Amino acid sequence: VIAEKYARKELLNLPRRIRFDVPRDVINLGVGDPDFNQPKFVAEELAKAVLEGYTHYSFGGDPEFKREIARYYEKFGVKINPESQVILTSGAIGALFRVMAALINPGDQVVIPDPAFTGYISRIVFFGGEVVRAPMRKLMDGSFKPNIESIRRAVTDRTKLIIICNPDNPTGCMYTRSELEELVEIAAEKDALILSDEIYVEFAWKNRHVTLMEIPEARERTIIVMSFSKTFAWTGLRVGFIITSPEIAEIIRRVPIGVSPIPTPIQRAAIAMLRRGWKFVDEMKREYEKRIDFAVKRLNEIPGFKCPRPEATFYLFPDISGTKMSSEEYARKLAKEAKVLVSPGSRYGSMGEGHIRIALVKPINVLEEAINRIEKFNKEILK
Ligand SMILES: Cc1ncc(COP(=O)(O)O)c(C=O)c1O
């Protein structure tokens, strides 16, 4: 009654947030929160910043931090203007919220792949946008690939925005340069913008990742969403940013959120991270690759599973259709009976049905225990 009386009506259309504490005996591979602890210098930089008086308003964000972000983009051969093209946000979620707030009018269509990261839809719907799904291509080995033709079919004259996630959560695939070029052509035909969520950019395994900013024709209609959450295992420190054209940045800046949402001393620590954090990233990458080798091999030996190796990211998205259970039922029972938490594929869209997402965010000995439990559970249900 209170909700209906007082809440903004768009909020009532959104699913209620489920909050749960994971019991100690449950292995949580359901959430993409990297388990790595920060190098010591991050805490030192943070403390130093506070002691040095970096504790005041930071209206447009620390200019030095934005310059450091521009410098980071040079490694992709991309030149950006730190003042006019970088907007600091509270993680990628903060970026997504601001982009939708800036662009979406009620009735605007937003095309997103199926499957896709769950966080896009609620932010589109909240501003009255209409979600149109573009199914990805599913291959015989259970892996997914981008499907530009299906995006072409999904766009209409009402499409304002096309969202891609590259590298992709949950499927672990990446877009090739020619796929990106085709995507830009489609967007240009309909005069739509493209939001490219590239927060897994550092976790591309065999092939190099191509950022949409590298395609010259894309620059005037592209919004890149980035985050420190996965790159530096910073999920709790909430640092993200948007890279876009000066014109689009100008619109996004008008969203009345006021002061830069990243606390001032954390921006100082973020500068240090961009300068000195790459050894830490390399260590994480080596560890993720070991985890992928280990888990893919083991999961493929389990009855009922087909587990392709991801091209990028630290997620596995095995095909579980051999278990004859819906992904929701499988995940629920696995949590209850085997005490392993995974994310049901149907949450990412109807194309995700028959899959589960496993986040490799635990050390190998814990993954081994989790996979032993999964193996035992599958043998039990397939008896
Ligand atoms: C594709 C994608 N985008 C955005 C986010 C949100 O990230 P952040 O912690 O930076 O808000 C996530 C988090 O898992 C994600 O997987």
The ligand as a MOL file (V3000), in Angstrom:
LIG
                    3D

  0  0  0     0  0            999 V3000
M  V30 BEGIN CTAB
M  V30 COUNTS 16 16 0 0 0
M  V30 BEGIN ATOM
M  V30 1 C 28.7390 -6.2770 -18.2960 0
M  V30 2 C 28.6950 -5.5670 -17.0040 0
M  V30 3 N 28.4300 -4.2480 -16.9940 0
M  V30 4 C 28.3900 -3.5570 -15.8490 0
M  V30 5 C 28.6010 -4.1640 -14.6230 0
M  V30 6 C 28.5660 -3.3550 -13.3660 0
M  V30 7 O 29.8590 -3.0550 -12.9500 0
M  V30 8 P 30.2270 -1.9740 -11.8310 0
M  V30 9 O 30.6460 -2.7440 -10.6200 0
M  V30 10 O 31.3520 -1.2100 -12.4150 0
M  V30 11 O 29.0300 -1.1300 -11.5970 0
M  V30 12 C 28.8700 -5.5440 -14.5750 0
M  V30 13 C 29.0730 -6.2200 -13.2910 0
M  V30 14 O 29.1250 -7.4130 -13.1780 0
M  V30 15 C 28.9260 -6.2620 -15.8010 0
M  V30 16 O 29.1970 -7.5600 -15.8330 0
M  V30 END ATOM
M  V30 BEGIN BOND
M  V30 1 1 1 2
M  V30 2 1 2 3
M  V30 3 2 2 15
M  V30 4 2 3 4
M  V30 5 1 4 5
M  V30 6 1 5 6
M  V30 7 2 5 12
M  V30 8 1 6 7
M  V30 9 1 7 8
M  V30 10 2 8 9
M  V30 11 1 8 10
M  V30 12 1 8 11
M  V30 13 1 12 13
M  V30 14 1 12 15
M  V30 15 2 13 14
M  V30 16 1 15 16
M  V30 END BOND
M  V30 END CTAB
M  END
